[in-house]
Amino acid sequence: MLLISSTAVPDARVVAAYVIFLASYLVFAIGKFPGLKIDRPGAAIIGAVAMIAFRVVRPSDALRFIDFSTLVLLLERLTGDN
C-alpha cells in the first residue's frame, strides 16, 4: 500500500492549483483548447470545478468568490439582442 505523508498533500494541492491555473490561462490566451472544442467560458468552468475537485478551494469558499452581479451582466449581454 502506498503511504502519503501529511506534508505531501498540501504540496500536491499547490502543484494542482498551478497546473489548473496555467492550463486555464493557456486556453484564455489561445481562445480554444488545442484538439478539443473547449473555449474560454468552458475552460473557466472546468478550471473552477477542478479547483474544487482537487480541494484547492472549499465549495463554501467558492460560492463566496462568485460575483453574482457580474454574472447577471454577462448573461444579460449573452441573451440580449446584439
PyMOL Python script that loads the backbone (N, CA, C, O; Angstrom):
from pymol import cmd

cmd.read_pdbstr("""\
ATOM      1  N   MET A   1       0.846  -1.178   0.000  1.00  0.00           N
ATOM      2  CA  MET A   1       0.000   0.000   0.000  1.00  0.00           C
ATOM      3  C   MET A   1       0.889   1.239   0.000  1.00  0.00           C
ATOM      4  O   MET A   1       1.928   1.291   0.659  1.00  0.00           O
ATOM      5  N   LEU A   2       0.447   2.224  -0.757  1.00  0.00           N
ATOM      6  CA  LEU A   2       1.191   3.480  -0.872  1.00  0.00           C
ATOM      7  C   LEU A   2       0.796   4.424   0.262  1.00  0.00           C
ATOM      8  O   LEU A   2      -0.379   4.754   0.423  1.00  0.00           O
ATOM      9  N   LEU A   3       1.765   4.846   1.028  1.00  0.00           N
ATOM     10  CA  LEU A   3       1.515   5.793   2.109  1.00  0.00           C
ATOM     11  C   LEU A   3       1.985   7.170   1.682  1.00  0.00           C
ATOM     12  O   LEU A   3       3.093   7.334   1.170  1.00  0.00           O
ATOM     13  N   ILE A   4       1.132   8.154   1.897  1.00  0.00           N
ATOM     14  CA  ILE A   4       1.456   9.533   1.548  1.00  0.00           C
ATOM     15  C   ILE A   4       1.641  10.319   2.834  1.00  0.00           C
ATOM     16  O   ILE A   4       0.794  10.274   3.726  1.00  0.00           O
ATOM     17  N   SER A   5       2.740  11.032   2.925  1.00  0.00           N
ATOM     18  CA  SER A   5       2.990  11.808   4.138  1.00  0.00           C
ATOM     19  C   SER A   5       2.044  12.998   4.210  1.00  0.00           C
ATOM     20  O   SER A   5       1.514  13.447   3.195  1.00  0.00           O
ATOM     21  N   SER A   6       1.843  13.495   5.406  1.00  0.00           N
ATOM     22  CA  SER A   6       0.924  14.621   5.597  1.00  0.00           C
ATOM     23  C   SER A   6       1.456  15.908   4.976  1.00  0.00           C
ATOM     24  O   SER A   6       0.673  16.804   4.660  1.00  0.00           O
ATOM     25  N   THR A   7       2.753  16.018   4.797  1.00  0.00           N
ATOM     26  CA  THR A   7       3.301  17.220   4.170  1.00  0.00           C
ATOM     27  C   THR A   7       3.182  17.183   2.653  1.00  0.00           C
ATOM     28  O   THR A   7       3.265  18.229   2.009  1.00  0.00           O
ATOM     29  N   ALA A   8       2.993  16.014   2.070  1.00  0.00           N
ATOM     30  CA  ALA A   8       2.881  15.900   0.612  1.00  0.00           C
ATOM     31  C   ALA A   8       1.523  16.370   0.110  1.00  0.00           C
ATOM     32  O   ALA A   8       1.413  16.835  -1.025  1.00  0.00           O
ATOM     33  N   VAL A   9       0.491  16.256   0.936  1.00  0.00           N
ATOM     34  CA  VAL A   9      -0.860  16.629   0.492  1.00  0.00           C
ATOM     35  C   VAL A   9      -0.963  18.124   0.206  1.00  0.00           C
ATOM     36  O   VAL A   9      -1.444  18.484  -0.868  1.00  0.00           O
ATOM     37  N   PRO A  10      -0.539  19.017   1.106  1.00  0.00           N
ATOM     38  CA  PRO A  10      -0.599  20.442   0.757  1.00  0.00           C
ATOM     39  C   PRO A  10       0.259  20.777  -0.464  1.00  0.00           C
ATOM     40  O   PRO A  10      -0.118  21.623  -1.275  1.00  0.00           O
ATOM     41  N   ASP A  11       1.411  20.117  -0.595  1.00  0.00           N
ATOM     42  CA  ASP A  11       2.256  20.360  -1.753  1.00  0.00           C
ATOM     43  C   ASP A  11       1.562  19.919  -3.034  1.00  0.00           C
ATOM     44  O   ASP A  11       1.669  20.597  -4.057  1.00  0.00           O
ATOM     45  N   ALA A  12       0.856  18.800  -2.995  1.00  0.00           N
ATOM     46  CA  ALA A  12       0.128  18.318  -4.164  1.00  0.00           C
ATOM     47  C   ALA A  12      -0.987  19.293  -4.538  1.00  0.00           C
ATOM     48  O   ALA A  12      -1.249  19.505  -5.722  1.00  0.00           O
ATOM     49  N   ARG A  13      -1.631  19.875  -3.563  1.00  0.00           N
ATOM     50  CA  ARG A  13      -2.682  20.862  -3.836  1.00  0.00           C
ATOM     51  C   ARG A  13      -2.115  22.117  -4.484  1.00  0.00           C
ATOM     52  O   ARG A  13      -2.736  22.693  -5.378  1.00  0.00           O
ATOM     53  N   VAL A  14      -0.956  22.536  -4.043  1.00  0.00           N
ATOM     54  CA  VAL A  14      -0.320  23.713  -4.631  1.00  0.00           C
ATOM     55  C   VAL A  14       0.069  23.431  -6.076  1.00  0.00           C
ATOM     56  O   VAL A  14      -0.141  24.271  -6.951  1.00  0.00           O
ATOM     57  N   VAL A  15       0.630  22.263  -6.329  1.00  0.00           N
ATOM     58  CA  VAL A  15       1.001  21.890  -7.695  1.00  0.00           C
ATOM     59  C   VAL A  15      -0.248  21.811  -8.564  1.00  0.00           C
ATOM     60  O   VAL A  15      -0.247  22.293  -9.697  1.00  0.00           O
ATOM     61  N   ALA A  16      -1.316  21.205  -8.042  1.00  0.00           N
ATOM     62  CA  ALA A  16      -2.577  21.113  -8.790  1.00  0.00           C
ATOM     63  C   ALA A  16      -3.116  22.503  -9.102  1.00  0.00           C
ATOM     64  O   ALA A  16      -3.593  22.749 -10.210  1.00  0.00           O
ATOM     65  N   ALA A  17      -3.044  23.403  -8.145  1.00  0.00           N
ATOM     66  CA  ALA A  17      -3.531  24.767  -8.369  1.00  0.00           C
ATOM     67  C   ALA A  17      -2.747  25.449  -9.484  1.00  0.00           C
ATOM     68  O   ALA A  17      -3.339  26.103 -10.343  1.00  0.00           O
ATOM     69  N   TYR A  18      -1.430  25.307  -9.483  1.00  0.00           N
ATOM     70  CA  TYR A  18      -0.614  25.918 -10.536  1.00  0.00           C
ATOM     71  C   TYR A  18      -0.929  25.316 -11.904  1.00  0.00           C
ATOM     72  O   TYR A  18      -1.044  26.045 -12.890  1.00  0.00           O
ATOM     73  N   VAL A  19      -1.067  23.999 -11.972  1.00  0.00           N
ATOM     74  CA  VAL A  19      -1.350  23.340 -13.252  1.00  0.00           C
ATOM     75  C   VAL A  19      -2.709  23.771 -13.795  1.00  0.00           C
ATOM     76  O   VAL A  19      -2.839  24.071 -14.981  1.00  0.00           O
ATOM     77  N   ILE A  20      -3.720  23.801 -12.928  1.00  0.00           N
ATOM     78  CA  ILE A  20      -5.062  24.213 -13.349  1.00  0.00           C
ATOM     79  C   ILE A  20      -5.056  25.667 -13.796  1.00  0.00           C
ATOM     80  O   ILE A  20      -5.637  26.008 -14.826  1.00  0.00           O
ATOM     81  N   PHE A  21      -4.406  26.511 -13.029  1.00  0.00           N
ATOM     82  CA  PHE A  21      -4.325  27.936 -13.368  1.00  0.00           C
ATOM     83  C   PHE A  21      -3.633  28.155 -14.709  1.00  0.00           C
ATOM     84  O   PHE A  21      -4.136  28.893 -15.556  1.00  0.00           O
ATOM     85  N   LEU A  22      -2.494  27.523 -14.901  1.00  0.00           N
ATOM     86  CA  LEU A  22      -1.750  27.710 -16.146  1.00  0.00           C
ATOM     87  C   LEU A  22      -2.498  27.133 -17.344  1.00  0.00           C
ATOM     88  O   LEU A  22      -2.490  27.732 -18.419  1.00  0.00           O
ATOM     89  N   ALA A  23      -3.142  25.984 -17.177  1.00  0.00           N
ATOM     90  CA  ALA A  23      -3.914  25.400 -18.276  1.00  0.00           C
ATOM     91  C   ALA A  23      -5.085  26.304 -18.641  1.00  0.00           C
ATOM     92  O   ALA A  23      -5.380  26.498 -19.821  1.00  0.00           O
ATOM     93  N   SER A  24      -5.749  26.851 -17.637  1.00  0.00           N
ATOM     94  CA  SER A  24      -6.874  27.753 -17.904  1.00  0.00           C
ATOM     95  C   SER A  24      -6.406  28.999 -18.642  1.00  0.00           C
ATOM     96  O   SER A  24      -7.032  29.414 -19.617  1.00  0.00           O
ATOM     97  N   TYR A  25      -5.323  29.591 -18.188  1.00  0.00           N
ATOM     98  CA  TYR A  25      -4.842  30.803 -18.838  1.00  0.00           C
ATOM     99  C   TYR A  25      -4.282  30.541 -20.231  1.00  0.00           C
ATOM    100  O   TYR A  25      -4.308  31.424 -21.088  1.00  0.00           O
ATOM    101  N   LEU A  26      -3.781  29.343 -20.457  1.00  0.00           N
ATOM    102  CA  LEU A  26      -3.358  28.977 -21.807  1.00  0.00           C
ATOM    103  C   LEU A  26      -4.553  28.993 -22.754  1.00  0.00           C
ATOM    104  O   LEU A  26      -4.463  29.501 -23.871  1.00  0.00           O
ATOM    105  N   VAL A  27      -5.669  28.434 -22.302  1.00  0.00           N
ATOM    106  CA  VAL A  27      -6.881  28.445 -23.121  1.00  0.00           C
ATOM    107  C   VAL A  27      -7.390  29.874 -23.286  1.00  0.00           C
ATOM    108  O   VAL A  27      -7.853  30.232 -24.369  1.00  0.00           O
ATOM    109  N   PHE A  28      -7.317  30.692 -22.249  1.00  0.00           N
ATOM    110  CA  PHE A  28      -7.752  32.085 -22.362  1.00  0.00           C
ATOM    111  C   PHE A  28      -6.915  32.824 -23.403  1.00  0.00           C
ATOM    112  O   PHE A  28      -7.449  33.625 -24.170  1.00  0.00           O
ATOM    113  N   ALA A  29      -5.615  32.564 -23.436  1.00  0.00           N
ATOM    114  CA  ALA A  29      -4.726  33.257 -24.366  1.00  0.00           C
ATOM    115  C   ALA A  29      -4.928  32.780 -25.804  1.00  0.00           C
ATOM    116  O   ALA A  29      -4.946  33.587 -26.733  1.00  0.00           O
ATOM    117  N   ILE A  30      -5.080  31.474 -25.980  1.00  0.00           N
ATOM    118  CA  ILE A  30      -5.221  30.917 -27.328  1.00  0.00           C
ATOM    119  C   ILE A  30      -6.643  31.101 -27.850  1.00  0.00           C
ATOM    120  O   ILE A  30      -6.843  31.362 -29.036  1.00  0.00           O
ATOM    121  N   GLY A  31      -7.615  30.967 -26.979  1.00  0.00           N
ATOM    122  CA  GLY A  31      -9.015  31.088 -27.392  1.00  0.00           C
ATOM    123  C   GLY A  31      -9.742  29.765 -27.398  1.00  0.00           C
ATOM    124  O   GLY A  31     -10.954  29.721 -27.192  1.00  0.00           O
ATOM    125  N   LYS A  32      -9.019  28.687 -27.631  1.00  0.00           N
ATOM    126  CA  LYS A  32      -9.588  27.337 -27.601  1.00  0.00           C
ATOM    127  C   LYS A  32      -8.521  26.372 -27.119  1.00  0.00           C
ATOM    128  O   LYS A  32      -7.325  26.622 -27.265  1.00  0.00           O
ATOM    129  N   PHE A  33      -8.973  25.263 -26.540  1.00  0.00           N
ATOM    130  CA  PHE A  33      -8.040  24.229 -26.117  1.00  0.00           C
ATOM    131  C   PHE A  33      -7.639  23.420 -27.339  1.00  0.00           C
ATOM    132  O   PHE A  33      -8.509  22.902 -28.039  1.00  0.00           O
ATOM    133  N   PRO A  34      -6.348  23.297 -27.616  1.00  0.00           N
ATOM    134  CA  PRO A  34      -5.911  22.597 -28.835  1.00  0.00           C
ATOM    135  C   PRO A  34      -6.425  21.158 -28.890  1.00  0.00           C
ATOM    136  O   PRO A  34      -6.207  20.374 -27.967  1.00  0.00           O
ATOM    137  N   GLY A  35      -7.105  20.826 -29.976  1.00  0.00           N
ATOM    138  CA  GLY A  35      -7.596  19.471 -30.181  1.00  0.00           C
ATOM    139  C   GLY A  35      -8.970  19.196 -29.611  1.00  0.00           C
ATOM    140  O   GLY A  35      -9.558  18.155 -29.904  1.00  0.00           O
ATOM    141  N   LEU A  36      -9.495  20.094 -28.809  1.00  0.00           N
ATOM    142  CA  LEU A  36     -10.815  19.907 -28.216  1.00  0.00           C
ATOM    143  C   LEU A  36     -11.678  21.130 -28.497  1.00  0.00           C
ATOM    144  O   LEU A  36     -11.171  22.196 -28.847  1.00  0.00           O
ATOM    145  N   LYS A  37     -12.968  20.964 -28.342  1.00  0.00           N
ATOM    146  CA  LYS A  37     -13.892  22.081 -28.563  1.00  0.00           C
ATOM    147  C   LYS A  37     -14.197  22.785 -27.238  1.00  0.00           C
ATOM    148  O   LYS A  37     -15.357  22.943 -26.860  1.00  0.00           O
ATOM    149  N   ILE A  38     -13.156  23.198 -26.554  1.00  0.00           N
ATOM    150  CA  ILE A  38     -13.311  23.904 -25.284  1.00  0.00           C
ATOM    151  C   ILE A  38     -12.863  25.342 -25.503  1.00  0.00           C
ATOM    152  O   ILE A  38     -11.707  25.596 -25.838  1.00  0.00           O
ATOM    153  N   ASP A  39     -13.791  26.287 -25.310  1.00  0.00           N
ATOM    154  CA  ASP A  39     -13.456  27.695 -25.480  1.00  0.00           C
ATOM    155  C   ASP A  39     -13.199  28.331 -24.119  1.00  0.00           C
ATOM    156  O   ASP A  39     -13.092  27.633 -23.111  1.00  0.00           O
ATOM    157  N   ARG A  40     -13.103  29.646 -24.093  1.00  0.00           N
ATOM    158  CA  ARG A  40     -12.761  30.350 -22.854  1.00  0.00           C
ATOM    159  C   ARG A  40     -13.763  30.119 -21.718  1.00  0.00           C
ATOM    160  O   ARG A  40     -13.340  29.797 -20.608  1.00  0.00           O
ATOM    161  N   PRO A  41     -15.079  30.271 -21.949  1.00  0.00           N
ATOM    162  CA  PRO A  41     -16.013  30.015 -20.845  1.00  0.00           C
ATOM    163  C   PRO A  41     -15.952  28.571 -20.353  1.00  0.00           C
ATOM    164  O   PRO A  41     -16.059  28.310 -19.154  1.00  0.00           O
ATOM    165  N   GLY A  42     -15.780  27.646 -21.281  1.00  0.00           N
ATOM    166  CA  GLY A  42     -15.666  26.240 -20.885  1.00  0.00           C
ATOM    167  C   GLY A  42     -14.437  25.992 -20.037  1.00  0.00           C
ATOM    168  O   GLY A  42     -14.484  25.241 -19.062  1.00  0.00           O
ATOM    169  N   ALA A  43     -13.334  26.626 -20.409  1.00  0.00           N
ATOM    170  CA  ALA A  43     -12.104  26.489 -19.628  1.00  0.00           C
ATOM    171  C   ALA A  43     -12.267  27.083 -18.236  1.00  0.00           C
ATOM    172  O   ALA A  43     -11.737  26.544 -17.264  1.00  0.00           O
ATOM    173  N   ALA A  44     -12.995  28.188 -18.134  1.00  0.00           N
ATOM    174  CA  ALA A  44     -13.222  28.803 -16.820  1.00  0.00           C
ATOM    175  C   ALA A  44     -14.044  27.886 -15.925  1.00  0.00           C
ATOM    176  O   ALA A  44     -13.746  27.737 -14.740  1.00  0.00           O
ATOM    177  N   ILE A  45     -15.068  27.278 -16.486  1.00  0.00           N
ATOM    178  CA  ILE A  45     -15.914  26.375 -15.699  1.00  0.00           C
ATOM    179  C   ILE A  45     -15.136  25.122 -15.306  1.00  0.00           C
ATOM    180  O   ILE A  45     -15.181  24.693 -14.153  1.00  0.00           O
ATOM    181  N   ILE A  46     -14.425  24.540 -16.265  1.00  0.00           N
ATOM    182  CA  ILE A  46     -13.632  23.342 -15.969  1.00  0.00           C
ATOM    183  C   ILE A  46     -12.559  23.649 -14.932  1.00  0.00           C
ATOM    184  O   ILE A  46     -12.307  22.839 -14.039  1.00  0.00           O
ATOM    185  N   GLY A  47     -11.929  24.810 -15.044  1.00  0.00           N
ATOM    186  CA  GLY A  47     -10.914  25.199 -14.062  1.00  0.00           C
ATOM    187  C   GLY A  47     -11.495  25.372 -12.675  1.00  0.00           C
ATOM    188  O   GLY A  47     -10.885  24.963 -11.687  1.00  0.00           O
ATOM    189  N   ALA A  48     -12.675  25.978 -12.594  1.00  0.00           N
ATOM    190  CA  ALA A  48     -13.318  26.172 -11.286  1.00  0.00           C
ATOM    191  C   ALA A  48     -13.700  24.829 -10.666  1.00  0.00           C
ATOM    192  O   ALA A  48     -13.488  24.606  -9.474  1.00  0.00           O
ATOM    193  N   VAL A  49     -14.258  23.951 -11.471  1.00  0.00           N
ATOM    194  CA  VAL A  49     -14.638  22.622 -10.961  1.00  0.00           C
ATOM    195  C   VAL A  49     -13.393  21.838 -10.543  1.00  0.00           C
ATOM    196  O   VAL A  49     -13.410  21.144  -9.526  1.00  0.00           O
ATOM    197  N   ALA A  50     -12.316  21.947 -11.322  1.00  0.00           N
ATOM    198  CA  ALA A  50     -11.077  21.245 -10.978  1.00  0.00           C
ATOM    199  C   ALA A  50     -10.487  21.768  -9.673  1.00  0.00           C
ATOM    200  O   ALA A  50      -9.965  20.991  -8.873  1.00  0.00           O
ATOM    201  N   MET A  51     -10.566  23.087  -9.451  1.00  0.00           N
ATOM    202  CA  MET A  51     -10.066  23.646  -8.191  1.00  0.00           C
ATOM    203  C   MET A  51     -10.824  23.077  -6.991  1.00  0.00           C
ATOM    204  O   MET A  51     -10.236  22.832  -5.938  1.00  0.00           O
ATOM    205  N   ILE A  52     -12.113  22.871  -7.155  1.00  0.00           N
ATOM    206  CA  ILE A  52     -12.909  22.285  -6.067  1.00  0.00           C
ATOM    207  C   ILE A  52     -12.634  20.797  -5.961  1.00  0.00           C
ATOM    208  O   ILE A  52     -12.498  20.270  -4.857  1.00  0.00           O
ATOM    209  N   ALA A  53     -12.549  20.102  -7.107  1.00  0.00           N
ATOM    210  CA  ALA A  53     -12.323  18.657  -7.098  1.00  0.00           C
ATOM    211  C   ALA A  53     -10.980  18.285  -6.471  1.00  0.00           C
ATOM    212  O   ALA A  53     -10.882  17.278  -5.769  1.00  0.00           O
ATOM    213  N   PHE A  54      -9.950  19.088  -6.718  1.00  0.00           N
ATOM    214  CA  PHE A  54      -8.639  18.825  -6.140  1.00  0.00           C
ATOM    215  C   PHE A  54      -8.479  19.459  -4.759  1.00  0.00           C
ATOM    216  O   PHE A  54      -7.387  19.464  -4.191  1.00  0.00           O
ATOM    217  N   ARG A  55      -9.555  19.983  -4.237  1.00  0.00           N
ATOM    218  CA  ARG A  55      -9.615  20.567  -2.893  1.00  0.00           C
ATOM    219  C   ARG A  55      -8.635  21.718  -2.690  1.00  0.00           C
ATOM    220  O   ARG A  55      -8.094  21.916  -1.601  1.00  0.00           O
ATOM    221  N   VAL A  56      -8.422  22.468  -3.762  1.00  0.00           N
ATOM    222  CA  VAL A  56      -7.632  23.688  -3.656  1.00  0.00           C
ATOM    223  C   VAL A  56      -8.493  24.764  -3.013  1.00  0.00           C
ATOM    224  O   VAL A  56      -8.012  25.556  -2.202  1.00  0.00           O
ATOM    225  N   VAL A  57      -9.780  24.785  -3.383  1.00  0.00           N
ATOM    226  CA  VAL A  57     -10.753  25.732  -2.841  1.00  0.00           C
ATOM    227  C   VAL A  57     -11.912  24.928  -2.261  1.00  0.00           C
ATOM    228  O   VAL A  57     -12.392  23.978  -2.880  1.00  0.00           O
ATOM    229  N   ARG A  58     -12.353  25.313  -1.075  1.00  0.00           N
ATOM    230  CA  ARG A  58     -13.516  24.649  -0.483  1.00  0.00           C
ATOM    231  C   ARG A  58     -14.788  25.126  -1.177  1.00  0.00           C
ATOM    232  O   ARG A  58     -14.874  26.290  -1.569  1.00  0.00           O
ATOM    233  N   PRO A  59     -15.787  24.237  -1.336  1.00  0.00           N
ATOM    234  CA  PRO A  59     -17.026  24.644  -2.005  1.00  0.00           C
ATOM    235  C   PRO A  59     -17.702  25.850  -1.356  1.00  0.00           C
ATOM    236  O   PRO A  59     -18.252  26.700  -2.056  1.00  0.00           O
ATOM    237  N   SER A  60     -17.666  25.931  -0.039  1.00  0.00           N
ATOM    238  CA  SER A  60     -18.291  27.081   0.632  1.00  0.00           C
ATOM    239  C   SER A  60     -17.561  28.378   0.294  1.00  0.00           C
ATOM    240  O   SER A  60     -18.189  29.424   0.131  1.00  0.00           O
ATOM    241  N   ASP A  61     -16.231  28.307   0.189  1.00  0.00           N
ATOM    242  CA  ASP A  61     -15.466  29.489  -0.204  1.00  0.00           C
ATOM    243  C   ASP A  61     -15.719  29.846  -1.664  1.00  0.00           C
ATOM    244  O   ASP A  61     -15.787  31.023  -2.016  1.00  0.00           O
ATOM    245  N   ALA A  62     -15.857  28.836  -2.506  1.00  0.00           N
ATOM    246  CA  ALA A  62     -16.084  29.081  -3.934  1.00  0.00           C
ATOM    247  C   ALA A  62     -17.375  29.862  -4.144  1.00  0.00           C
ATOM    248  O   ALA A  62     -17.429  30.752  -4.993  1.00  0.00           O
ATOM    249  N   LEU A  63     -18.388  29.548  -3.399  1.00  0.00           N
ATOM    250  CA  LEU A  63     -19.651  30.290  -3.529  1.00  0.00           C
ATOM    251  C   LEU A  63     -19.489  31.748  -3.118  1.00  0.00           C
ATOM    252  O   LEU A  63     -20.133  32.630  -3.686  1.00  0.00           O
ATOM    253  N   ARG A  64     -18.638  32.001  -2.140  1.00  0.00           N
ATOM    254  CA  ARG A  64     -18.416  33.387  -1.717  1.00  0.00           C
ATOM    255  C   ARG A  64     -17.579  34.173  -2.712  1.00  0.00           C
ATOM    256  O   ARG A  64     -17.643  35.402  -2.735  1.00  0.00           O
ATOM    257  N   PHE A  65     -16.791  33.482  -3.540  1.00  0.00           N
ATOM    258  CA  PHE A  65     -15.939  34.147  -4.528  1.00  0.00           C
ATOM    259  C   PHE A  65     -16.705  34.581  -5.768  1.00  0.00           C
ATOM    260  O   PHE A  65     -16.188  35.369  -6.560  1.00  0.00           O
ATOM    261  N   ILE A  66     -17.926  34.088  -5.957  1.00  0.00           N
ATOM    262  CA  ILE A  66     -18.699  34.403  -7.155  1.00  0.00           C
ATOM    263  C   ILE A  66     -19.292  35.797  -7.034  1.00  0.00           C
ATOM    264  O   ILE A  66     -19.916  36.129  -6.026  1.00  0.00           O
ATOM    265  N   ASP A  67     -19.099  36.601  -8.053  1.00  0.00           N
ATOM    266  CA  ASP A  67     -19.697  37.932  -8.108  1.00  0.00           C
ATOM    267  C   ASP A  67     -20.961  37.819  -8.958  1.00  0.00           C
ATOM    268  O   ASP A  67     -20.899  37.877 -10.186  1.00  0.00           O
ATOM    269  N   PHE A  68     -22.098  37.659  -8.300  1.00  0.00           N
ATOM    270  CA  PHE A  68     -23.345  37.392  -8.995  1.00  0.00           C
ATOM    271  C   PHE A  68     -23.812  38.574  -9.842  1.00  0.00           C
ATOM    272  O   PHE A  68     -24.488  38.365 -10.850  1.00  0.00           O
ATOM    273  N   SER A  69     -23.478  39.793  -9.471  1.00  0.00           N
ATOM    274  CA  SER A  69     -23.872  40.938 -10.295  1.00  0.00           C
ATOM    275  C   SER A  69     -23.141  40.900 -11.637  1.00  0.00           C
ATOM    276  O   SER A  69     -23.716  41.269 -12.661  1.00  0.00           O
ATOM    277  N   THR A  70     -21.887  40.460 -11.643  1.00  0.00           N
ATOM    278  CA  THR A  70     -21.160  40.310 -12.898  1.00  0.00           C
ATOM    279  C   THR A  70     -21.776  39.215 -13.753  1.00  0.00           C
ATOM    280  O   THR A  70     -21.892  39.364 -14.969  1.00  0.00           O
ATOM    281  N   LEU A  71     -22.172  38.116 -13.125  1.00  0.00           N
ATOM    282  CA  LEU A  71     -22.824  37.040 -13.876  1.00  0.00           C
ATOM    283  C   LEU A  71     -24.123  37.512 -14.518  1.00  0.00           C
ATOM    284  O   LEU A  71     -24.424  37.152 -15.656  1.00  0.00           O
ATOM    285  N   VAL A  72     -24.882  38.307 -13.799  1.00  0.00           N
ATOM    286  CA  VAL A  72     -26.131  38.826 -14.351  1.00  0.00           C
ATOM    287  C   VAL A  72     -25.834  39.702 -15.568  1.00  0.00           C
ATOM    288  O   VAL A  72     -26.520  39.604 -16.585  1.00  0.00           O
ATOM    289  N   LEU A  73     -24.820  40.553 -15.470  1.00  0.00           N
ATOM    290  CA  LEU A  73     -24.458  41.390 -16.611  1.00  0.00           C
ATOM    291  C   LEU A  73     -23.991  40.558 -17.801  1.00  0.00           C
ATOM    292  O   LEU A  73     -24.339  40.865 -18.941  1.00  0.00           O
ATOM    293  N   LEU A  74     -23.220  39.523 -17.556  1.00  0.00           N
ATOM    294  CA  LEU A  74     -22.760  38.670 -18.640  1.00  0.00           C
ATOM    295  C   LEU A  74     -23.919  37.904 -19.294  1.00  0.00           C
ATOM    296  O   LEU A  74     -23.982  37.789 -20.518  1.00  0.00           O
ATOM    297  N   LEU A  75     -24.823  37.388 -18.477  1.00  0.00           N
ATOM    298  CA  LEU A  75     -25.970  36.668 -19.026  1.00  0.00           C
ATOM    299  C   LEU A  75     -26.897  37.600 -19.774  1.00  0.00           C
ATOM    300  O   LEU A  75     -27.486  37.217 -20.785  1.00  0.00           O
ATOM    301  N   GLU A  76     -27.031  38.820 -19.288  1.00  0.00           N
ATOM    302  CA  GLU A  76     -27.849  39.812 -19.963  1.00  0.00           C
ATOM    303  C   GLU A  76     -27.268  40.126 -21.343  1.00  0.00           C
ATOM    304  O   GLU A  76     -28.001  40.245 -22.325  1.00  0.00           O
ATOM    305  N   ARG A  77     -25.970  40.254 -21.401  1.00  0.00           N
ATOM    306  CA  ARG A  77     -25.280  40.509 -22.675  1.00  0.00           C
ATOM    307  C   ARG A  77     -25.426  39.324 -23.612  1.00  0.00           C
ATOM    308  O   ARG A  77     -25.596  39.499 -24.819  1.00  0.00           O
ATOM    309  N   LEU A  78     -25.361  38.121 -23.063  1.00  0.00           N
ATOM    310  CA  LEU A  78     -25.445  36.898 -23.854  1.00  0.00           C
ATOM    311  C   LEU A  78     -26.824  36.701 -24.457  1.00  0.00           C
ATOM    312  O   LEU A  78     -26.949  36.280 -25.607  1.00  0.00           O
ATOM    313  N   THR A  79     -27.856  37.002 -23.685  1.00  0.00           N
ATOM    314  CA  THR A  79     -29.225  36.761 -24.153  1.00  0.00           C
ATOM    315  C   THR A  79     -29.836  37.958 -24.831  1.00  0.00           C
ATOM    316  O   THR A  79     -30.866  37.818 -25.491  1.00  0.00           O
ATOM    317  N   GLY A  80     -29.245  39.138 -24.699  1.00  0.00           N
ATOM    318  CA  GLY A  80     -29.792  40.347 -25.298  1.00  0.00           C
ATOM    319  C   GLY A  80     -29.574  40.401 -26.797  1.00  0.00           C
ATOM    320  O   GLY A  80     -28.750  39.670 -27.347  1.00  0.00           O
ATOM    321  N   ASP A  81     -30.328  41.280 -27.456  1.00  0.00           N
ATOM    322  CA  ASP A  81     -30.162  41.484 -28.897  1.00  0.00           C
ATOM    323  C   ASP A  81     -28.897  42.294 -29.140  1.00  0.00           C
ATOM    324  O   ASP A  81     -28.668  43.328 -28.512  1.00  0.00           O
ATOM    325  N   ASN A  82     -28.087  41.804 -30.058  1.00  0.00           N
ATOM    326  CA  ASN A  82     -26.820  42.499 -30.375  1.00  0.00           C
ATOM    327  C   ASN A  82     -26.986  43.440 -31.515  1.00  0.00           C
ATOM    328  O   ASN A  82     -26.029  44.104 -31.913  1.00  0.00           O
TER     329      ASN A  82
END
""", "prot")
cmd.dss("prot")
cmd.show_as("cartoon", "prot")
cmd.util.cbc("prot")
cmd.orient("prot")
